[in-house]
């Protein structure tokens, strides 16, 4: 294991928060070099140590993104970076249960939740693109309501953490723990990439982490309500997303 990390299991032990840092703005080339080295050295490291590396390396130019399916990643990072920014894309099409998780995170966790909205309301989008764009062109709807808002939200950061896991679907099976996102020119950190669903469940139980009520009602993965259905026995967790289309990702992680 790299000297950058120590063996602390799945991050189930306490930790001392990192001191705030104010790194100078790095060039895309420097960020790429950082990401490539960290991706090699942190593979196999505990999730908490990956989060610690990101917080120490990027300071306030590092944020967490969360869909509020649960608050595992936000909770994990807050243990080493209290006050960290948590970006939530408020598409205007979320289940009430998802917004309830966001509100609980605001109340309970030592993080700064930033709810980022699209430029157009759902009504304005209907007027400009026609009603129910999610049924006619889900890629365009995702671009307008998720991808473009994320681009704006990440403008002030050099690195961001996402809760991608390799066991979620075949398209995520090779997710690195740290990588460089050339489209955005930023470092992308996936601290829980190697976790299983059992690991996630154990963390939620250990720390009483907020979790979306819809999981208890048969949903395996939760997005906007028009494009999400319950999963069936034997399906992978993301099979209920865009089930009527040949689409498995919203575009945020491509």
N, C-alpha and C positions, 0 to 999 in steps of 0.2 A: 504494500500500500504506500502511496506517496507520503512524503514528509509533510505535505500540506494538510493531511487529515489525521484523525485519530479514531480508534475503533470505539464507537459509542453506540453500536447497534443501530436501531431504526430511529434514533432521535427520541428515545423514551426517557431520557434522563434529563435533569435540569442543566442549565448552562448559564454562563455569564454573558450579558449583552455585549456586543462589540462597541468600541468607542466610535463616536461619529468621525467621519473623515470627509475631506473635501478635495477629491482628486482633481487634477487639472484635466481639461477636456482632451480626450485621446482621439487620435485620427482613426479612420476605419481600418487602416493597415495595422495599427497598434492593437485595436480591439480584436481583429482577426487573429493576430499572433497570440494574444492573451487567451482567447477562446480555444484555439487549437491545442495550446499547451495544457490548459486546465481540463479540456475534454479527455486528454490522455491520462493526466495525473489523478483526476478525481473519479475516473471510472471505478466503480466498486466501493467508493467512499460512502459513509452514512449520509442520509439526506440532510441532517442537521449541519454537517460539516460542509456540504456543498453550498447550503444557504449561507453559512458563515463566511465562506470564501467570497461569495458574491457581495455580501454586505460590507466586508472589509475592503474589498477591491474597488467598489464603485460608490460607496457612501450614499449620498442622497441622489445620485444619478442612477440608482437602482430602484426598481419597483416590482410589485407582484401583480399579476393579472389573475382575476378569478371570475368564473361564471356563476359562483354562488350555488353550485350544486352541493358543495360542502365548504367548510372553512379550513380544511386541513392545511393547505399550503400557506394561507394567510397566518394561521396559528403557528405553524412551524417557523416561518421566517420572523414572526414577531418575537420569538424567543431569543433571537440573536440580533434583531434590529427593531426594537420597540419604536413605534411611530412610523414605520415604513408605509409608503404609499401603496394602496391596494386599488387597482384600476378595475372597475366593473362597467361593462358596456350595457347601458340601460337602453335596450332596443325599442322599448315601447310595446313589445310583444311577449314579455316574460310571463310565466305563471305567477300568480300571487304568492305561491309558496317560495318561489325563488327570491322575490323581493323581501319576503319575510326573513330569509336567511341573511340577506344583505343588512337589513335593519338590526338583526341580532348581532351581527359582526360589529356594526357601529357601536352598539351598546356595550358589548362584552370584551372585545379585543383591543389591545393597545396599538391600533393601526389607524391610518388616515385613509378612509374610503373615498375614492373619487368616482362618482357616477357620471359616466360620459355618455351623452345622448347624440344621436345622429343629427345632421343638419336639418333634416326634414322630419316633422311629426309623421305618424302613420297616415293621418288624414291628408297632409300635404303630399306625401308620397303617392297616395291613391290618386290625387288630382293630377299629378304630373306624369305618373307611369301607368295609371289604371289601377283599379281595385285588385286586392289580393295578388300582388306581385309575387309573393312567396309561392303561389300555386303555378304561375306562368313562367317565372324565371327566378328560381331560388338562388342561383349564383349572384344575380344582380341585386336581389334583396339583401343577401348577406353582405355584399360589397357596400351597399348604402348604409346598412344598419349596424354592421360590425367592423368590416375591414377598414373603411375610411375613418370611422371614429377612433379605432385603435391607432392608426397612423398619427392622428392629432394628439392622442393621449400620450404616446411614447416620445413625442418630439423633444422633451427635456431630459430624456434618460439615455444612458449608454448601454444599459443592460436591463433585462426584464426576466422574471421568473414565471413559468407556466406549470400547470399541474398535469402535464402529459404523462401517461404511463404506457409502457411497452405492451402490457397485457390487455389493453383496451380494444385494440383492433389490429388487423394485419398491417394497416397503413402506418401504425405507430410502433411496430415491432422493433425497429432499429433506432428509436429515439435516443440521442446522446444526452448525457447529463449536462454537458456544456457544449454549445456550438456557436458559430457565427451566422447570423441571418444577413446574407448579402443584399437582400432586397431592401431591408431597413437600415443596414449598416450598423447593427447593434449585436451585442452578445445576448444569446438566449440561454437561460438556465432552467433545467428541468430536474429539480432536486429529487423528486419521487419517481423518476422514470423507471427505476428497477423494482418498485414496490408492486406487490400483488394486491388484489382486493382484500385479502385477509390482513395484509399489513395496514391498509387504510382503515379497515374496520377496527383493528386493534388500537390504532392511534386515536380514532374517534372515541372509543370506549375509555381509553386511558386518560384523555384530556377533556372529555365531555365537550367535544367540538360541535358547533352547530352544523346540522345536516338537513338537506332538503327532504321534507315530508314525502315527496313524490316517490322516492326510492322505496318506501314501505308500501307503495301502491302499485308496484310492478314496473316502474320505469328503470331502465338500466343506465341511461344517459339523458341529461335534461338540457334542452335548449329552448328556443322560442316555441310557444304552444302550438302554432299552426303546423310546425314541422317536426313534432315529437309525438311518438306513440309509445305505449307500453311494449316492452320486449317479451318475446315468447320463450318458452323453455328451450334451452340449447342454443339460443342466439347469442352472438357477442354483444357486449354492453351497448355498442353504438348502432345496433341494427334498427333501433327505433327512430333514428334520425333521418329525415328526408326519405322515408321508406318507399315513396312512390317514384323516386328519381334515382339515377345512377350517380349518386352524390354521397360522400361520406365525411367531408370536411367543409367547414364554412368558409375557409380561405385564410383564417388567421394563422394557421400553422403550416402553410404550404410554402 
